Amino acid sequence: NAGVTQTPKFQVLKTGQSMTLQCAQDMNHNSMYWYRQDPGMGLRLIYYSASEGTTDKGEVPNGYNVSRLNKREFSLRLESAAPSQTSVYFCASSGWSGTGATQYFGPGTRLLVL
Amino acid sequence: QKEVEQNSGPLSVPEGAIASLNCTYSDRGSQSFFWYRQYSGKSPELIMSIYSNGDKEDGRFTAQLNKASQYVSLLIRDSQPSDSATYLCAVTGNSGYALNFGKGTSLLVTP
């Protein structure tokens, strides 16, 4: 049981390049999330998918797209990377217990855009 | 934008003392509240969740919730150097799914 996995762990891009961050979970969770974390800014939600087949914007969606490929996988795409997208990206997933949706995080992807 | 506020710290406590971490939130409709611990360079890991007013204890950790005052706290008893980390308060947002995070409080437990 691996929990939430993310690939790659680290990536360097040049401005204008594109890339896709991959996330998968094996906990049979319905909901998945993408966050970015910057120094002094905390964790900010980029996009989330409440259930397979649905996606919604979070606080900072500009410059990103997402795909909920199936129940297990949720990818984040940067079409034209910018230095402002240098950050640590975390994927998370949650089930629904009826009293709240506890989120479990992947190990993160460190992205540097030059 | 619904806000979750935490003191950034650092909060420094001696080993064996009680560490008290506080969080306030602006959305009166929030129903679920979480404390995560994040070591430097690592991902957040869940410490406690709390959903109703009062105290919830789990080992050395106690979460306290006061919805009337829109206040959540985390007490760590018998603090250990291994507790040194950033503690993130998180509150459910409008969707009921996504979380709004505070910026975290840095805790340093000194031997």
gemmi code that builds the backbone of each chain (N, CA, C; Angstrom):
import gemmi

chains = {
    "A": [
        ("ASN", (0.846, -1.193, 0.000), (0.000, 0.000, 0.000), (0.882, 1.243, 0.000)),
        ("ALA", (1.040, 1.887, -1.169), (1.982, 2.991, -1.301), (1.375, 4.318, -0.896)),
        ("GLY", (0.035, 4.431, -0.791), (-0.578, 5.706, -0.460), (-0.676, 6.582, -1.701)),
        ("VAL", (-0.111, 7.788, -1.605), (-0.114, 8.729, -2.723), (1.302, 8.817, -3.283)),
        ("THR", (1.453, 8.582, -4.564), (2.769, 8.666, -5.195), (2.769, 9.787, -6.238)),
        ("GLN", (3.921, 10.425, -6.403), (4.063, 11.519, -7.360), (5.338, 11.320, -8.171)),
        ("THR", (5.261, 11.658, -9.442), (6.453, 11.668, -10.289), (6.426, 12.906, -11.178)),
        ("PRO", (7.577, 13.525, -11.471), (8.883, 13.185, -10.922), (9.067, 13.782, -9.524)),
        ("LYS", (10.171, 13.485, -8.889), (10.485, 14.080, -7.584), (11.066, 15.477, -7.754)),
        ("PHE", (11.779, 15.685, -8.832), (12.440, 16.964, -9.069), (12.521, 17.205, -10.573)),
        ("GLN", (12.321, 18.445, -10.981), (12.363, 18.774, -12.405), (12.856, 20.197, -12.596)),
        ("VAL", (13.693, 20.381, -13.599), (14.123, 21.721, -14.012), (13.598, 21.967, -15.418)),
        ("LEU", (12.931, 23.089, -15.600), (12.384, 23.460, -16.900), (12.925, 24.817, -17.322)),
        ("LYS", (12.918, 25.059, -18.606), (13.177, 26.395, -19.111), (11.836, 27.093, -19.329)),
        ("THR", (11.844, 28.398, -19.232), (10.625, 29.173, -19.484), (10.030, 28.793, -20.831)),
        ("GLY", (8.719, 28.523, -20.835), (8.021, 28.169, -22.061), (7.875, 26.681, -22.300)),
        ("GLN", (8.666, 25.875, -21.611), (8.537, 24.436, -21.773), (7.270, 23.945, -21.068)),
        ("SER", (6.831, 22.772, -21.467), (5.646, 22.174, -20.849), (6.023, 20.897, -20.124)),
        ("MET", (5.210, 20.516, -19.167), (5.422, 19.251, -18.483), (4.143, 18.843, -17.761)),
        ("THR", (4.076, 17.566, -17.451), (2.944, 17.017, -16.712), (3.448, 16.354, -15.445)),
        ("LEU", (2.845, 16.736, -14.319), (3.140, 16.098, -13.049), (2.099, 15.000, -12.836)),
        ("GLN", (2.595, 13.828, -12.456), (1.715, 12.684, -12.302), (1.450, 12.400, -10.828)),
        ("CYS", (0.241, 11.958, -10.531), (-0.139, 11.589, -9.168), (-1.040, 10.369, -9.229)),
        ("ALA", (-0.794, 9.425, -8.329), (-1.647, 8.243, -8.246), (-1.840, 7.866, -6.776)),
        ("GLN", (-3.035, 7.332, -6.469), (-3.318, 6.881, -5.106), (-3.943, 5.494, -5.152)),
        ("ASP", (-3.608, 4.710, -4.130), (-4.118, 3.335, -4.087), (-5.013, 3.120, -2.872)),
        ("MET", (-5.630, 4.188, -2.372), (-6.482, 4.101, -1.188), (-7.966, 4.098, -1.547)),
        ("ASN", (-8.269, 4.000, -2.836), (-9.656, 3.987, -3.314), (-10.407, 5.263, -2.914)),
        ("HIS", (-9.675, 6.373, -2.865), (-10.289, 7.649, -2.519), (-11.010, 8.251, -3.717)),
        ("ASN", (-12.106, 8.941, -3.433), (-12.845, 9.590, -4.507), (-12.239, 10.933, -4.915)),
        ("SER", (-11.700, 11.666, -3.951), (-11.284, 13.045, -4.212), (-9.768, 13.175, -4.252)),
        ("MET", (-9.311, 14.030, -5.169), (-7.876, 14.268, -5.308), (-7.645, 15.756, -5.506)),
        ("TYR", (-6.426, 16.209, -5.150), (-6.119, 17.640, -5.073), (-4.686, 17.903, -5.545)),
        ("TRP", (-4.491, 19.101, -6.079), (-3.146, 19.591, -6.344), (-2.949, 20.913, -5.607)),
        ("TYR", (-1.837, 20.986, -4.842), (-1.448, 22.193, -4.126), (-0.058, 22.621, -4.586)),
        ("ARG", (0.223, 23.883, -4.389), (1.589, 24.359, -4.488), (1.968, 24.996, -3.162)),
        ("GLN", (3.247, 24.900, -2.811), (3.707, 25.469, -1.549), (4.931, 26.330, -1.826)),
        ("ASP", (4.813, 27.590, -1.457), (5.881, 28.563, -1.634), (6.252, 29.143, -0.284)),
        ("PRO", (7.512, 29.527, -0.095), (7.945, 30.104, 1.185), (7.090, 31.311, 1.555)),
        ("GLY", (6.586, 31.311, 2.767), (5.800, 32.442, 3.245), (4.366, 32.475, 2.744)),
        ("MET", (4.002, 31.531, 1.861), (2.645, 31.555, 1.278), (1.789, 30.378, 1.740)),
        ("GLY", (2.396, 29.410, 2.332), (1.628, 28.242, 2.764), (1.210, 27.384, 1.581)),
        ("LEU", (0.330, 26.464, 1.834), (-0.202, 25.572, 0.798), (-1.393, 26.232, 0.131)),
        ("ARG", (-1.375, 26.295, -1.176), (-2.491, 26.885, -1.910), (-3.034, 25.882, -2.917)),
        ("LEU", (-4.348, 25.788, -2.952), (-5.005, 24.810, -3.810), (-5.023, 25.287, -5.255)),
        ("ILE", (-4.570, 24.423, -6.159), (-4.556, 24.768, -7.583), (-5.853, 24.270, -8.244)),
        ("TYR", (-6.078, 22.979, -8.171), (-7.274, 22.332, -8.699), (-7.623, 21.155, -7.792)),
        ("TYR", (-8.883, 20.751, -7.844), (-9.254, 19.524, -7.181), (-10.295, 18.779, -8.002)),
        ("SER", (-10.422, 17.498, -7.680), (-11.394, 16.629, -8.337), (-12.165, 15.925, -7.241)),
        ("ALA", (-13.406, 16.334, -7.050), (-14.217, 15.759, -5.978), (-14.521, 14.287, -6.236)),
        ("SER", (-14.664, 13.930, -7.498), (-14.915, 12.541, -7.851), (-14.468, 12.331, -9.291)),
        ("GLU", (-14.351, 11.078, -9.683), (-13.925, 10.756, -11.049), (-14.858, 11.447, -12.052)),
        ("GLY", (-14.262, 12.135, -13.001), (-15.058, 12.795, -14.025), (-15.335, 14.260, -13.754)),
        ("THR", (-14.934, 14.761, -12.583), (-15.160, 16.170, -12.259), (-13.856, 16.831, -11.839)),
        ("THR", (-13.688, 18.091, -12.230), (-12.559, 18.883, -11.753), (-13.057, 20.299, -11.487)),
        ("ASP", (-12.423, 20.967, -10.524), (-12.795, 22.331, -10.170), (-11.565, 23.145, -9.856)),
        ("LYS", (-11.662, 24.449, -10.123), (-10.553, 25.343, -9.845), (-10.448, 25.609, -8.359)),
        ("GLY", (-9.208, 25.785, -7.926), (-8.951, 26.203, -6.566), (-8.581, 27.666, -6.523)),
        ("GLU", (-7.700, 28.002, -5.612), (-7.331, 29.397, -5.370), (-6.414, 29.963, -6.463)),
        ("VAL", (-5.518, 29.125, -7.023), (-4.503, 29.623, -7.965), (-4.435, 28.752, -9.219)),
        ("PRO", (-5.490, 28.698, -10.063), (-5.507, 27.791, -11.200), (-4.813, 28.300, -12.469)),
        ("ASN", (-4.541, 29.598, -12.535), (-4.017, 30.159, -13.788), (-2.674, 29.557, -14.152)),
        ("GLY", (-2.551, 29.135, -15.417), (-1.316, 28.557, -15.922), (-1.251, 27.046, -15.793)),
        ("TYR", (-2.322, 26.450, -15.271), (-2.353, 25.000, -15.051), (-3.608, 24.385, -15.667)),
        ("ASN", (-3.481, 23.103, -16.027), (-4.633, 22.289, -16.394), (-4.520, 20.955, -15.686)),
        ("VAL", (-5.650, 20.298, -15.497), (-5.638, 19.005, -14.821), (-6.461, 17.995, -15.618)),
        ("SER", (-6.152, 16.737, -15.345), (-6.927, 15.638, -15.913), (-7.115, 14.575, -14.850)),
        ("ARG", (-8.388, 14.216, -14.619), (-8.653, 13.063, -13.732), (-8.782, 11.863, -14.655)),
        ("LEU", (-7.705, 11.144, -14.795), (-7.602, 10.087, -15.791), (-8.510, 8.906, -15.441)),
        ("ASN", (-8.583, 8.595, -14.172), (-9.448, 7.540, -13.647), (-9.512, 7.763, -12.147)),
        ("LYS", (-10.072, 6.833, -11.406), (-10.216, 7.071, -9.978), (-8.858, 7.190, -9.289)),
        ("ARG", (-7.855, 6.509, -9.788), (-6.550, 6.478, -9.135), (-5.650, 7.660, -9.476)),
        ("GLU", (-5.802, 8.221, -10.691), (-4.786, 9.129, -11.205), (-5.318, 10.534, -11.483)),
        ("PHE", (-4.495, 11.524, -11.124), (-4.868, 12.931, -11.303), (-3.604, 13.665, -11.700)),
        ("SER", (-3.561, 14.185, -12.928), (-2.338, 14.811, -13.408), (-2.500, 16.320, -13.493)),
        ("LEU", (-1.371, 17.012, -13.370), (-1.318, 18.473, -13.442), (-0.383, 18.857, -14.574)),
        ("ARG", (-0.862, 19.692, -15.488), (-0.058, 20.063, -16.651), (0.242, 21.553, -16.648)),
        ("LEU", (1.504, 21.865, -16.895), (1.940, 23.227, -17.135), (2.191, 23.356, -18.639)),
        ("GLU", (1.404, 24.131, -19.333), (1.511, 24.222, -20.797), (2.697, 25.055, -21.231)),
        ("SER", (2.971, 26.134, -20.512), (4.080, 27.024, -20.857), (4.641, 27.562, -19.544)),
        ("ALA", (5.656, 26.868, -19.044), (6.141, 27.158, -17.700), (6.719, 28.569, -17.591)),
        ("ALA", (6.495, 29.174, -16.428), (7.018, 30.505, -16.117), (7.796, 30.431, -14.802)),
        ("PRO", (8.775, 31.316, -14.624), (9.547, 31.297, -13.360), (8.658, 31.388, -12.124)),
        ("SER", (7.493, 32.053, -12.235), (6.581, 32.171, -11.092), (5.981, 30.826, -10.688)),
        ("GLN", (6.139, 29.824, -11.523), (5.636, 28.492, -11.204), (6.688, 27.618, -10.520)),
        ("THR", (7.847, 28.189, -10.248), (8.838, 27.516, -9.410), (8.230, 27.317, -8.034)),
        ("SER", (8.155, 26.078, -7.605), (7.446, 25.777, -6.360), (7.625, 24.304, -6.022)),
        ("VAL", (7.060, 23.926, -4.884), (6.915, 22.508, -4.552), (5.446, 22.159, -4.730)),
        ("TYR", (5.183, 21.119, -5.483), (3.813, 20.717, -5.791), (3.461, 19.435, -5.045)),
        ("PHE", (2.355, 19.495, -4.342), (1.879, 18.331, -3.603), (0.538, 17.877, -4.161)),
        ("CYS", (0.413, 16.577, -4.322), (-0.859, 15.950, -4.637), (-1.402, 15.348, -3.349)),
        ("ALA", (-2.710, 15.349, -3.194), (-3.338, 14.751, -2.016), (-4.606, 14.030, -2.443)),
        ("SER", (-5.057, 13.113, -1.608), (-6.325, 12.436, -1.878), (-7.094, 12.298, -0.578)),
        ("SER", (-8.405, 12.144, -0.698), (-9.236, 11.962, 0.482), (-10.431, 11.081, 0.175)),
        ("GLY", (-10.835, 10.307, 1.177), (-12.096, 9.602, 1.122), (-13.127, 10.490, 1.798)),
        ("TRP", (-14.298, 9.961, 2.032), (-15.323, 10.763, 2.706), (-15.882, 9.933, 3.836)),
        ("SER", (-15.615, 10.375, 5.069), (-16.017, 9.575, 6.215), (-17.366, 9.992, 6.766)),
        ("GLY", (-17.921, 11.046, 6.227), (-19.195, 11.539, 6.745), (-19.019, 12.694, 7.698)),
        ("THR", (-17.872, 12.756, 8.330), (-17.602, 13.866, 9.240), (-16.498, 14.763, 8.718)),
        ("GLY", (-15.931, 14.411, 7.636), (-14.873, 15.253, 7.096), (-14.011, 14.471, 6.135)),
        ("ALA", (-13.272, 15.200, 5.324), (-12.475, 14.554, 4.290), (-11.009, 14.724, 4.629)),
        ("THR", (-10.452, 13.768, 5.370), (-9.044, 13.829, 5.722), (-8.197, 13.637, 4.484)),
        ("GLN", (-7.271, 14.528, 4.259), (-6.418, 14.467, 3.086), (-5.057, 13.865, 3.434)),
        ("TYR", (-4.584, 13.026, 2.512), (-3.273, 12.387, 2.647), (-2.414, 12.841, 1.480)),
        ("PHE", (-1.194, 13.240, 1.799), (-0.340, 13.894, 0.821), (0.714, 12.958, 0.243)),
        ("GLY", (1.056, 13.212, -1.012), (2.192, 12.574, -1.641), (3.485, 13.256, -1.227)),
        ("PRO", (4.638, 12.732, -1.696), (5.938, 13.247, -1.263), (6.337, 14.572, -1.896)),
        ("GLY", (5.632, 14.996, -2.936), (5.919, 16.292, -3.540), (6.826, 16.214, -4.763)),
        ("THR", (6.688, 17.227, -5.605), (7.556, 17.433, -6.773), (8.150, 18.828, -6.669)),
        ("ARG", (9.477, 18.894, -6.686), (10.141, 20.188, -6.649), (10.407, 20.639, -8.079)),
        ("LEU", (9.836, 21.774, -8.462), (9.945, 22.272, -9.824), (10.692, 23.591, -9.824)),
        ("LEU", (11.715, 23.663, -10.674), (12.479, 24.894, -10.866), (12.327, 25.322, -12.317)),
        ("VAL", (11.828, 26.528, -12.524), (11.672, 27.058, -13.878), (12.662, 28.197, -14.070)),
        ("LEU", (13.550, 28.020, -15.023), (14.609, 29.014, -15.251), (14.225, 30.018, -16.316)),
    ],
    "B": [
        ("GLN", (-12.004, 35.430, 0.041), (-11.119, 34.337, 0.359), (-11.220, 34.028, 1.854)),
        ("LYS", (-11.575, 32.790, 2.170), (-11.658, 32.403, 3.562), (-10.261, 32.278, 4.116)),
        ("GLU", (-10.065, 32.813, 5.330), (-8.717, 32.869, 5.876), (-8.542, 31.959, 7.073)),
        ("VAL", (-7.331, 31.427, 7.163), (-6.884, 30.638, 8.304), (-5.587, 31.277, 8.768)),
        ("GLU", (-5.587, 31.744, 10.020), (-4.461, 32.504, 10.519), (-3.700, 31.736, 11.601)),
        ("GLN", (-2.399, 31.750, 11.464), (-1.520, 31.149, 12.474), (-0.335, 32.077, 12.708)),
        ("ASN", (0.182, 32.074, 13.929), (1.445, 32.760, 14.186), (2.568, 31.987, 13.505)),
        ("SER", (3.428, 32.714, 12.796), (4.465, 32.009, 12.045), (5.566, 31.450, 12.947)),
        ("GLY", (5.705, 32.061, 14.145), (6.758, 31.630, 15.053), (8.103, 32.218, 14.642)),
        ("PRO", (9.214, 31.596, 15.042), (9.231, 30.279, 15.671), (8.805, 30.301, 17.132)),
        ("LEU", (8.107, 29.231, 17.520), (7.757, 29.000, 18.900), (8.817, 28.068, 19.475)),
        ("SER", (9.506, 28.529, 20.488), (10.581, 27.743, 21.088), (10.172, 27.290, 22.480)),
        ("VAL", (10.220, 25.978, 22.724), (9.890, 25.439, 24.046), (10.978, 24.459, 24.450)),
        ("PRO", (11.243, 24.338, 25.751), (12.241, 23.362, 26.204), (11.664, 21.956, 26.180)),
        ("GLU", (12.521, 21.003, 26.028), (12.124, 19.598, 26.033), (11.359, 19.278, 27.313)),
        ("GLY", (10.246, 18.565, 27.149), (9.413, 18.187, 28.280), (8.286, 19.162, 28.583)),
        ("ALA", (8.318, 20.342, 27.994), (7.287, 21.354, 28.234), (6.080, 21.109, 27.334)),
        ("ILE", (5.026, 21.898, 27.574), (3.838, 21.856, 26.716), (3.963, 22.936, 25.649)),
        ("ALA", (3.787, 22.530, 24.407), (3.748, 23.490, 23.296), (2.294, 23.756, 22.946)),
        ("SER", (1.951, 25.028, 22.796), (0.579, 25.415, 22.479), (0.561, 26.155, 21.147)),
        ("LEU", (-0.154, 25.602, 20.186), (-0.224, 26.176, 18.838), (-1.655, 26.600, 18.566)),
        ("ASN", (-1.816, 27.780, 18.017), (-3.148, 28.356, 17.862), (-3.475, 28.681, 16.416)),
        ("CYS", (-4.767, 28.711, 16.142), (-5.233, 28.944, 14.774), (-6.622, 29.575, 14.852)),
        ("THR", (-6.860, 30.603, 14.059), (-8.203, 31.167, 13.928), (-8.634, 31.083, 12.476)),
        ("TYR", (-9.936, 31.009, 12.262), (-10.453, 30.878, 10.899), (-11.631, 31.812, 10.714)),
        ("SER", (-11.889, 32.193, 9.475), (-12.897, 33.221, 9.220), (-14.250, 32.669, 8.784)),
        ("ASP", (-14.278, 31.454, 8.242), (-15.522, 30.912, 7.694), (-16.323, 30.189, 8.769)),
        ("ARG", (-17.435, 30.811, 9.201), (-18.252, 30.211, 10.253), (-18.890, 28.899, 9.825)),
        ("GLY", (-18.941, 28.656, 8.506), (-19.550, 27.431, 8.003), (-18.620, 26.232, 8.000)),
        ("SER", (-17.370, 26.421, 8.354), (-16.412, 25.310, 8.336), (-16.826, 24.243, 9.336)),
        ("GLN", (-16.681, 22.988, 8.901), (-17.138, 21.876, 9.733), (-16.028, 20.954, 10.193)),
        ("SER", (-14.922, 20.929, 9.459), (-13.854, 19.972, 9.769), (-12.544, 20.720, 9.925)),
        ("PHE", (-11.746, 20.265, 10.900), (-10.535, 20.989, 11.262), (-9.401, 19.984, 11.452)),
        ("PHE", (-8.234, 20.339, 10.938), (-7.124, 19.392, 10.930), (-5.836, 20.079, 11.345)),
        ("TRP", (-4.973, 19.303, 11.976), (-3.600, 19.724, 12.231), (-2.664, 18.766, 11.502)),
        ("TYR", (-1.768, 19.359, 10.699), (-0.744, 18.597, 9.999), (0.625, 19.020, 10.518)),
        ("ARG", (1.554, 18.088, 10.508), (2.945, 18.369, 10.833), (3.770, 18.228, 9.553)),
        ("GLN", (4.686, 19.155, 9.344), (5.529, 19.105, 8.152), (6.979, 19.329, 8.553)),
        ("TYR", (7.784, 18.314, 8.368), (9.220, 18.452, 8.565), (9.807, 19.109, 7.322)),
        ("SER", (10.936, 19.782, 7.505), (11.584, 20.493, 6.406), (11.873, 19.549, 5.241)),
        ("GLY", (11.423, 19.927, 4.069), (11.668, 19.132, 2.875), (10.763, 17.936, 2.703)),
        ("LYS", (9.787, 17.790, 3.579), (8.869, 16.651, 3.517), (7.443, 17.121, 3.277)),
        ("SER", (6.552, 16.166, 3.086), (5.150, 16.503, 2.853), (4.395, 16.566, 4.179)),
        ("PRO", (3.251, 17.265, 4.199), (2.444, 17.330, 5.430), (1.905, 15.952, 5.815)),
        ("GLU", (1.911, 15.669, 7.107), (1.318, 14.435, 7.600), (0.290, 14.784, 8.670)),
        ("LEU", (-0.817, 14.066, 8.661), (-1.916, 14.350, 9.570), (-1.553, 14.006, 11.011)),
        ("ILE", (-1.820, 14.966, 11.920), (-1.635, 14.729, 13.350), (-2.976, 14.469, 14.010)),
        ("MET", (-3.911, 15.379, 13.790), (-5.199, 15.305, 14.472), (-6.285, 15.854, 13.551)),
        ("SER", (-7.496, 15.343, 13.735), (-8.673, 15.949, 13.138), (-9.684, 16.159, 14.244)),
        ("ILE", (-10.510, 17.207, 14.114), (-11.526, 17.476, 15.125), (-12.723, 18.088, 14.433)),
        ("TYR", (-13.920, 17.686, 14.849), (-15.119, 18.107, 14.137), (-16.149, 18.777, 15.043)),
        ("SER", (-16.064, 18.557, 16.361), (-17.051, 19.134, 17.273), (-16.342, 19.907, 18.377)),
        ("ASN", (-17.077, 20.832, 18.967), (-16.505, 21.650, 20.035), (-15.972, 20.805, 21.182)),
        ("GLY", (-14.868, 21.275, 21.765), (-14.307, 20.576, 22.907), (-12.899, 20.109, 22.623)),
        ("ASP", (-12.469, 19.140, 23.400), (-11.119, 18.612, 23.312), (-11.133, 17.206, 22.719)),
        ("LYS", (-10.067, 16.902, 22.006), (-9.857, 15.545, 21.499), (-8.399, 15.198, 21.750)),
        ("GLU", (-8.180, 14.085, 22.444), (-6.833, 13.710, 22.830), (-6.377, 12.475, 22.065)),
        ("ASP", (-5.105, 12.476, 21.684), (-4.495, 11.314, 21.026), (-3.046, 11.279, 21.442)),
        ("GLY", (-2.741, 10.441, 22.437), (-1.375, 10.362, 22.935), (-0.938, 11.668, 23.572)),
        ("ARG", (0.171, 12.217, 23.092), (0.668, 13.483, 23.642), (-0.020, 14.707, 23.040)),
        ("PHE", (-0.886, 14.488, 22.078), (-1.526, 15.595, 21.352), (-2.979, 15.783, 21.806)),
        ("THR", (-3.361, 17.053, 21.976), (-4.754, 17.402, 22.254), (-5.161, 18.524, 21.323)),
        ("ALA", (-6.222, 18.307, 20.576), (-6.794, 19.368, 19.744), (-7.994, 19.952, 20.478)),
        ("GLN", (-8.128, 21.264, 20.379), (-9.253, 21.955, 21.020), (-9.966, 22.792, 19.964)),
        ("LEU", (-11.282, 22.731, 19.970), (-12.078, 23.476, 19.002), (-13.140, 24.302, 19.709)),
        ("ASN", (-13.228, 25.565, 19.315), (-14.275, 26.462, 19.819), (-14.865, 27.168, 18.613)),
        ("LYS", (-15.996, 26.652, 18.124), (-16.592, 27.194, 16.901), (-17.154, 28.593, 17.133)),
        ("ALA", (-17.627, 28.880, 18.321), (-18.178, 30.211, 18.594), (-17.091, 31.272, 18.462)),
        ("SER", (-15.894, 30.946, 18.912), (-14.767, 31.873, 18.824), (-13.952, 31.668, 17.554)),
        ("GLN", (-14.311, 30.659, 16.747), (-13.612, 30.348, 15.497), (-12.125, 30.140, 15.765)),
        ("TYR", (-11.869, 29.224, 16.657), (-10.530, 29.031, 17.204), (-10.244, 27.538, 17.343)),
        ("VAL", (-9.058, 27.147, 16.858), (-8.602, 25.762, 16.994), (-7.202, 25.806, 17.583)),
        ("SER", (-6.906, 24.890, 18.478), (-5.556, 24.861, 19.030), (-5.051, 23.424, 19.079)),
        ("LEU", (-3.753, 23.302, 19.183), (-3.093, 21.999, 19.338), (-2.114, 22.110, 20.493)),
        ("LEU", (-2.276, 21.228, 21.467), (-1.340, 21.153, 22.581), (-0.483, 19.907, 22.419)),
        ("ILE", (0.811, 20.077, 22.595), (1.729, 18.936, 22.563), (2.356, 18.838, 23.947)),
        ("ARG", (2.027, 17.767, 24.650), (2.592, 17.563, 25.998), (3.918, 16.849, 25.903)),
        ("ASP", (4.768, 17.064, 26.921), (6.072, 16.395, 26.965), (6.790, 16.547, 25.619)),
        ("SER", (6.944, 17.764, 25.164), (7.533, 18.034, 23.849), (8.916, 17.411, 23.734)),
        ("GLN", (9.185, 16.864, 22.558), (10.462, 16.222, 22.258), (11.154, 16.953, 21.106)),
        ("PRO", (12.482, 16.904, 21.040), (13.167, 17.535, 19.895), (12.638, 17.045, 18.548)),
        ("SER", (12.157, 15.807, 18.501), (11.612, 15.271, 17.250), (10.280, 15.924, 16.862)),
        ("ASP", (9.687, 16.698, 17.781), (8.464, 17.439, 17.458), (8.776, 18.737, 16.718)),
        ("SER", (10.044, 19.100, 16.631), (10.435, 20.323, 15.927), (10.050, 20.202, 14.456)),
        ("ALA", (9.153, 21.058, 14.028), (8.604, 20.995, 12.673), (7.696, 22.218, 12.488)),
        ("THR", (7.119, 22.324, 11.322), (6.082, 23.329, 11.080), (4.725, 22.655, 11.195)),
        ("TYR", (3.825, 23.291, 11.937), (2.488, 22.733, 12.159), (1.473, 23.565, 11.391)),
        ("LEU", (0.724, 22.873, 10.540), (-0.240, 23.522, 9.658), (-1.655, 23.268, 10.156)),
        ("CYS", (-2.413, 24.348, 10.285), (-3.836, 24.247, 10.607), (-4.606, 24.262, 9.285)),
        ("ALA", (-5.600, 23.406, 9.153), (-6.386, 23.345, 7.917), (-7.860, 23.245, 8.256)),
        ("VAL", (-8.667, 23.910, 7.448), (-10.102, 24.021, 7.695), (-10.831, 23.763, 6.386)),
        ("THR", (-11.924, 23.029, 6.417), (-12.656, 22.799, 5.171), (-13.237, 24.107, 4.661)),
        ("GLY", (-13.209, 24.227, 3.321), (-13.740, 25.413, 2.665), (-15.169, 25.204, 2.219)),
        ("ASN", (-15.582, 26.054, 1.272), (-16.975, 26.057, 0.812), (-17.414, 24.720, 0.238)),
        ("SER", (-16.500, 24.070, -0.489), (-16.882, 22.837, -1.174), (-17.122, 21.691, -0.222)),
        ("GLY", (-16.567, 21.790, 0.974), (-16.623, 20.682, 1.922), (-15.552, 19.660, 1.668)),
        ("TYR", (-14.870, 19.782, 0.535), (-13.795, 18.857, 0.200), (-12.443, 19.518, 0.407)),
        ("ALA", (-12.213, 20.612, -0.319), (-10.891, 21.226, -0.306), (-10.630, 21.886, 1.047)),
        ("LEU", (-9.364, 21.940, 1.402), (-8.947, 22.545, 2.660), (-8.311, 23.898, 2.429)),
        ("ASN", (-8.574, 24.819, 3.359), (-7.832, 26.063, 3.420), (-6.789, 25.912, 4.512)),
        ("PHE", (-5.535, 26.166, 4.153), (-4.432, 26.000, 5.091), (-3.957, 27.332, 5.622)),
        ("GLY", (-3.560, 27.338, 6.902), (-2.789, 28.447, 7.417), (-1.352, 28.329, 6.926)),
        ("LYS", (-0.569, 29.368, 7.167), (0.805, 29.375, 6.682), (1.741, 28.577, 7.579)),
        ("GLY", (1.238, 28.140, 8.720), (2.019, 27.260, 9.576), (2.757, 27.985, 10.678)),
        ("THR", (2.946, 27.274, 11.789), (3.748, 27.752, 12.911), (4.962, 26.849, 13.047)),
        ("SER", (6.128, 27.468, 13.077), (7.371, 26.718, 13.241), (7.612, 26.484, 14.735)),
        ("LEU", (7.762, 25.224, 15.109), (8.009, 24.843, 16.494), (9.434, 24.316, 16.626)),
        ("LEU", (10.137, 24.830, 17.624), (11.488, 24.358, 17.921), (11.511, 23.883, 19.372)),
        ("VAL", (11.820, 22.608, 19.562), (11.926, 22.046, 20.910), (13.408, 21.881, 21.220)),
        ("THR", (13.856, 22.600, 22.246), (15.286, 22.613, 22.551), (15.615, 21.633, 23.670)),
        ("PRO", (16.696, 20.845, 23.496), (17.068, 19.839, 24.522), (17.477, 20.515, 25.828)),
    ],
}
model = gemmi.Model(1)
for chain_id, residues in chains.items():
    chain = gemmi.Chain(chain_id)
    for i, (resn, *xyz) in enumerate(residues, 1):
        res = gemmi.Residue()
        res.name, res.seqid = resn, gemmi.SeqId(i, " ")
        for name, pos in zip(("N", "CA", "C"), xyz):
            atom = gemmi.Atom()
            atom.name, atom.element = name, gemmi.Element(name[0])
            atom.pos, atom.b_iso = gemmi.Position(*pos), 0.0
            res.add_atom(atom)
        chain.add_residue(res)
    model.add_chain(chain)
structure = gemmi.Structure()
structure.add_model(model)
structure.setup_entities()
